[in-house]
């Protein structure tokens, strides 16, 4: 059993302003995505300007925040927020959903492509390889906060989390960091190094994330207000199944590499 490091969730205190590690991870994720998209835009088969990349990051940030919060409200704790509607806006108290954030970014991307005249799937292909940067950093933020910990376990690297009672638990946040962040980024970056069929890169992201999340959820403690939804499956697993199916469909429907975007 390992001892959980006692992190201070506040990274920097500037008078009354507290900059938390979790929020800082969001900022670093967007900065990292912006930098790598600039690098990706140098490839001859991508036709993106620096201004377009900056505009998309702005759209994506709004999609992540609004979609992530709305998704948490709808998927994970709707009865509570129906009784306390004002709490929906208290994002500083926590409560974000990846699947809601993904839907928010997809909608934001649709608006962006309508404005710029770009193809939606090719835009998704361009963006998808950098998304795991934010996912991985977000999981590190979860670990620093000691939240979203795993189920009780006797593996040698199990930890006792401050809010998880006396039992040692899987550090599932680190599993997600490695799978959703490091591994998924590596696979997507290598796969997208040359032109691929329209929608194939985005499909690989959807299937890859969905599979990683589905597997890790078997070690993660389900949300206390929900528990298991269908047999041994959690809400996160049920929401990941459509991602896997859609991703596989996009991959197998692809037929030939696209040359422009």
C-alpha positions as CSV (number, residue, x, y, z in Angstrom):
1,X,0.0,0.0,0.0
2,X,1.3,3.5,-0.9
3,X,0.7,6.7,0.9
4,X,-1.3,9.3,-1.0
5,X,0.7,12.5,-1.3
6,X,-1.0,15.3,0.6
7,X,-1.2,17.8,-2.3
8,X,-2.5,21.3,-1.7
9,X,-5.2,21.7,-4.3
10,X,-4.3,25.4,-4.6
11,X,-1.3,25.9,-6.8
12,X,-0.9,29.6,-6.2
13,X,-2.6,32.1,-3.8
14,X,-2.6,35.7,-4.9
15,X,-4.4,37.6,-2.1
16,X,-8.1,36.5,-2.3
17,X,-7.5,34.8,-5.7
18,X,-6.8,31.1,-5.4
19,X,-5.4,29.4,-8.6
20,X,-6.2,25.7,-8.2
21,X,-4.2,22.9,-9.9
22,X,-7.3,21.5,-11.6
23,X,-8.1,24.8,-13.3
24,X,-4.5,25.2,-14.1
25,X,-4.6,21.8,-15.9
26,X,-7.4,23.1,-18.1
27,X,-5.2,26.1,-19.1
28,X,-2.2,24.0,-19.8
29,X,-4.3,21.6,-21.8
30,X,-5.6,24.3,-24.1
31,X,-2.1,25.8,-24.4
32,X,-0.6,22.4,-25.3
33,X,-3.4,21.7,-27.8
34,X,-2.9,25.1,-29.4
35,X,0.9,24.6,-29.7
36,X,0.6,21.2,-31.3
37,X,-2.1,22.2,-33.7
38,X,0.2,25.0,-34.9
39,X,2.8,22.3,-35.5
40,X,0.3,20.0,-37.2
41,X,-0.8,22.8,-39.5
42,X,2.7,22.8,-41.2
43,X,1.9,19.5,-42.9
44,X,0.9,20.1,-46.6
45,X,-2.3,18.2,-46.4
46,X,-3.7,20.5,-43.6
47,X,-4.9,23.9,-44.6
48,X,-5.2,25.8,-41.3
49,X,-4.0,29.3,-40.4
50,X,-2.8,30.4,-37.0
51,X,-5.9,32.6,-36.6
52,X,-8.2,29.7,-37.4
53,X,-6.5,27.5,-34.8
54,X,-6.9,30.3,-32.2
55,X,-10.5,30.8,-33.0
56,X,-11.2,27.0,-32.8
57,X,-9.5,26.8,-29.4
58,X,-11.9,29.6,-28.2
59,X,-14.9,27.7,-29.5
60,X,-13.6,24.5,-27.9
61,X,-13.0,26.1,-24.5
62,X,-16.6,27.2,-24.4
63,X,-17.8,23.8,-25.5
64,X,-15.8,22.0,-22.9
65,X,-16.9,24.2,-20.0
66,X,-20.6,24.6,-20.9
67,X,-21.0,21.0,-22.2
68,X,-19.0,19.5,-19.4
69,X,-21.1,21.1,-16.8
70,X,-24.4,20.5,-18.5
71,X,-23.4,16.9,-19.1
72,X,-22.6,16.4,-15.4
73,X,-26.0,17.9,-14.4
74,X,-28.0,15.7,-16.8
75,X,-26.0,12.5,-16.7
76,X,-24.8,12.3,-13.1
77,X,-26.9,14.4,-10.6
78,X,-30.1,15.7,-12.2
79,X,-32.4,15.2,-9.2
80,X,-30.1,17.3,-7.0
81,X,-29.9,20.1,-9.5
82,X,-33.6,20.0,-10.1
83,X,-34.0,20.8,-6.4
84,X,-31.1,23.3,-6.3
85,X,-31.1,24.9,-9.8
86,X,-28.7,27.7,-8.7
87,X,-26.1,25.1,-7.9
88,X,-25.8,24.4,-11.6
89,X,-23.7,27.5,-12.0
90,X,-21.3,26.7,-9.0
91,X,-18.7,25.2,-11.2
92,X,-16.0,26.0,-8.6
93,X,-17.6,23.3,-6.4
94,X,-16.7,20.6,-9.0
95,X,-18.8,18.5,-11.3
96,X,-17.7,18.1,-15.0
97,X,-18.5,15.3,-17.4
98,X,-16.1,14.3,-20.2
99,X,-18.9,13.0,-22.4
100,X,-20.9,16.3,-21.9
101,X,-17.7,18.2,-22.7
102,X,-17.2,16.1,-25.9
103,X,-20.7,16.8,-27.0
104,X,-20.1,20.5,-26.3
105,X,-16.9,20.6,-28.4
106,X,-18.7,18.7,-31.2
107,X,-21.4,21.3,-31.2
108,X,-18.9,24.1,-31.0
109,X,-16.9,22.5,-33.9
110,X,-20.1,22.4,-35.9
111,X,-20.7,26.1,-35.4
112,X,-17.0,26.8,-36.3
113,X,-17.2,24.8,-39.5
114,X,-20.4,26.5,-40.5
115,X,-18.7,29.9,-40.0
116,X,-15.4,28.9,-41.8
117,X,-16.8,26.6,-44.5
118,X,-14.5,23.8,-43.4
119,X,-15.5,20.1,-43.6
120,X,-16.7,18.9,-40.1
121,X,-15.1,15.4,-40.2
122,X,-11.8,16.7,-41.6
123,X,-11.8,19.4,-38.8
124,X,-12.3,16.6,-36.2
125,X,-9.5,14.6,-37.8
126,X,-7.2,17.6,-37.4
127,X,-8.1,18.3,-33.8
128,X,-8.5,14.8,-32.4
129,X,-4.8,13.9,-31.9
130,X,-4.2,16.8,-29.4
131,X,-7.3,16.2,-27.3
132,X,-5.6,13.5,-25.1
133,X,-3.2,16.3,-23.8
134,X,-6.1,17.9,-22.0
135,X,-7.6,14.6,-20.9
136,X,-4.3,13.4,-19.3
137,X,-3.7,16.7,-17.5
138,X,-7.3,16.7,-16.3
139,X,-6.8,13.3,-14.7
140,X,-3.6,14.5,-13.0
141,X,-5.8,17.3,-11.6
142,X,-8.3,14.7,-10.3
143,X,-5.4,12.9,-8.6
144,X,-4.0,16.0,-7.0
145,X,-7.5,16.8,-5.7
146,X,-7.9,13.2,-4.4
147,X,-11.2,12.8,-6.2
148,X,-12.6,10.2,-8.6
149,X,-10.5,7.5,-6.9
150,X,-10.8,3.8,-7.5
151,X,-12.4,0.9,-5.9
152,X,-10.9,-0.9,-2.8
153,X,-8.0,-3.1,-3.8
154,X,-5.0,-4.9,-2.3
155,X,-2.6,-4.3,-5.2
156,X,0.8,-3.1,-4.0
157,X,0.3,0.4,-5.4
158,X,-3.2,0.9,-3.9
159,X,-3.6,4.2,-1.9
160,X,-5.7,5.5,0.9
161,X,-7.4,8.6,-0.4
162,X,-8.4,11.4,2.1
163,X,-12.1,11.2,1.1
164,X,-12.2,7.4,0.4
165,X,-12.3,6.1,3.9
166,X,-9.7,3.8,5.5
167,X,-9.5,1.3,2.6
168,X,-6.7,1.3,0.1
169,X,-7.9,2.0,-3.4
170,X,-6.9,1.8,-7.0
171,X,-5.3,5.2,-8.2
172,X,-7.7,5.0,-11.1
173,X,-7.0,8.6,-12.0
174,X,-3.4,7.6,-12.9
175,X,-4.7,4.7,-14.9
176,X,-6.8,7.1,-16.9
177,X,-3.8,9.5,-17.2
178,X,-1.7,6.7,-18.8
179,X,-4.5,5.3,-21.1
180,X,-6.6,8.3,-22.0
181,X,-3.6,10.7,-22.0
182,X,-0.2,9.1,-22.8
183,X,-1.2,6.0,-24.7
184,X,-4.1,7.5,-26.7
185,X,-2.0,10.6,-27.6
186,X,0.9,8.4,-28.8
187,X,-1.4,6.2,-30.9
188,X,-3.2,9.1,-32.5
189,X,-0.1,11.1,-33.1
190,X,1.6,8.2,-34.9
191,X,-1.5,7.3,-36.9
192,X,-2.2,10.8,-38.0
193,X,1.4,11.4,-39.2
194,X,0.3,10.8,-42.8
195,X,-3.0,11.5,-44.6
196,X,-5.9,9.3,-43.6
197,X,-9.4,8.7,-44.9
198,X,-11.9,11.3,-43.9
199,X,-13.2,10.6,-40.4
200,X,-10.7,7.8,-39.6
201,X,-8.6,9.8,-37.1
202,X,-11.6,11.1,-35.3
203,X,-13.0,7.6,-35.3
204,X,-9.9,6.2,-33.8
205,X,-10.0,8.8,-31.0
206,X,-13.7,8.0,-30.2
207,X,-13.1,4.2,-30.2
208,X,-9.8,4.6,-28.3
209,X,-11.1,6.8,-25.6
210,X,-14.3,4.9,-25.2
211,X,-12.4,1.6,-24.8
212,X,-9.9,3.1,-22.3
213,X,-12.6,4.6,-20.2
214,X,-14.7,1.5,-20.3
215,X,-11.9,-0.7,-19.0
216,X,-10.7,1.7,-16.3
217,X,-14.2,2.1,-15.0
218,X,-13.9,-1.5,-13.7
219,X,-11.3,-0.2,-11.2
220,X,-13.0,3.2,-10.5
221,X,-15.5,3.8,-7.7
222,X,-18.9,4.6,-9.2
223,X,-20.4,8.0,-8.3
224,X,-22.1,7.6,-4.9
225,X,-25.4,9.2,-6.1
226,X,-25.6,6.7,-9.0
227,X,-23.9,3.5,-8.1
228,X,-24.0,0.9,-10.9
229,X,-26.6,1.6,-13.6
230,X,-26.9,-1.7,-15.5
231,X,-25.5,-4.8,-13.8
232,X,-21.8,-4.1,-13.1
233,X,-21.7,-1.2,-15.5
234,X,-21.4,2.4,-14.5
235,X,-22.7,5.6,-16.1
236,X,-19.3,6.3,-17.6
237,X,-19.2,2.8,-19.2
238,X,-22.7,3.2,-20.7
239,X,-21.8,6.6,-22.1
240,X,-18.6,5.2,-23.6
241,X,-20.3,2.3,-25.5
242,X,-21.8,4.7,-28.2
243,X,-18.4,6.3,-28.6
244,X,-16.8,2.9,-29.3
245,X,-19.5,2.0,-31.8
246,X,-19.4,5.3,-33.6
247,X,-15.7,5.3,-33.7
248,X,-15.5,1.9,-35.2
249,X,-18.1,2.8,-37.8
250,X,-16.1,5.9,-38.8
251,X,-12.9,3.8,-39.1
252,X,-14.4,1.0,-41.2
253,X,-16.4,3.3,-43.5
254,X,-13.2,5.1,-44.5
255,X,-11.9,4.0,-47.9
256,X,-9.0,6.2,-49.1
257,X,-6.7,9.0,-47.7
258,X,-7.9,12.6,-48.0
259,X,-5.4,15.1,-49.3
260,X,-6.8,18.4,-48.1
261,X,-8.6,20.0,-45.2
